Amino acid sequence: MTSKSSLSTPLGKVRYLGAAKSGTEHVWAMRATSAALVPLTIAFVWIILHLVGKDYATVRDSLGRPLPAIIMLLFLGTGIYHMMLGMRVIIEDYVHGAHAKTWSLLANTFFSYAIGLACIYAILRISFV
């Protein structure tokens, strides 16, 4: 039994937004970060495997070059954003109390930004010093 009536407004149908108004954007963000992480992960692993067994000066010199530093920044930034989106879904699905959900979402956002800033700082410090 299908119903011809819908709870979506005409504007919501055009924008493909459901009741939460952001589900589609979230799904596309997860897909985009997943797609971006495929080549970035391959490049990141290649860089790390290339550096295994090298001395400290060689590692600093290699990571001080623009291309490896940019690849690492993109990989870590995209990966942390993807992690934040995934944890948001888990929190929204499995944390049921309103206050607990709000605090969990805030903690997730804070943790993601803190880890992201620490990674950016570390890579930039290696790159520019």
N, C-alpha and C positions, 0 to 999 in steps of 0.2 A: 504494500500500500504506500503509494507516494503522494506527497502533498504538493500542490502547485504553489502554495503560499510559502514565503520565506521570511525569516526573521531579519535578514540583512536589508539594509536600506539600498536604494539604487546606487548611491555614491559608494557604499561599501562593496557592492557587487563589482563595480567598475575598478575599484582599487584592490580587489581581492582580499579585503580585510574581514576577518570573522568577528566574533563577539568581543574578543580581547583587544582587537584593533592592532595587534602587532605579531600575530602568529606567523604570517607569511614572511614578514621581514626577518624574523628570527630564523626561520627555516632556511631562507636564502643566505643569511649571514653564516649559518653553520655550513651550508654547502660550499659557499665561496671560500671560507677559511679552510675547509677540508681539501678543496681542489688546490688551493695555494700551498698547502702544507706538503703535498706530494712532491713537487720538484724542490721545494725548500728543504725538506727532510733529506732527500737524496744528496743535495749539495752540502748540507750541514754534516751528514755522516762522512761524505767524501773529504771534507776539510778536516774533520776530527781524525779520521783514519790516516790522512796524510801527515798529521802532526804527532801521531803516536810514536814514542821512542825518541823524539827530538829533544834537544836540550832547551833550557828556558829561553835563551837568547834567540834561538831559531823560531820558537813558538811566538814570542813577542814580535819578532820581525814579520812573520807570516800573518799574524792577526792584525798587525799595524797597517797592512795594505788595505786599500779601500774596498775591493771586491769581497774578500772574506768577511770583513767587518760588516758590510752592508747585508750580506747573506745571513750572517748570524743575527743581526738586529731584526731583519725581516722574519726569520724563522722563529725567534723567541717572541717577538711581538705578536705575530699571527697565532702562534701556539698558545700563548697566554690568553689572548682574546677568545680563541676557540674553547679553551678550558673554562673561562668565565661564563661563556654562553652555555656550555654543557652543564656546569654546576648550577646555573640558574634554573635549567629545566628540572634537574634532580630536586632542587630545593622546592620549586613550585609544585612538583608532583608528590613529594613525600613528607614535607613539613606542613602540618595541618593547622597549628595555632597561628593566629594572625600576628601576634607579637613575635613569636619564634620565627615565623617566615620573614617578617620584615628585618629582624636582626640578622638572620642567616644571609639574606640577600645583601645587606650592608656589609657584613663580614666578608662575603664572597667578593664583592666589588673592591673593598679595601685591600684584601689579601692579593687580588689580581694586580691592582695598581702598584702595591708595594713590591711584589716580586718583579713586575715589569720594570719599575724604576731601578731596582737593584741590578737587574740584568743589563739595562741600558747603561747605567753608570759604569759597570764593570767592563763592558765592551768598549765604551768610549775612552775609559781610562787606559786600557791596554792599547787602543789605537793611537791615542794622541801623546802618550808619554814615552 
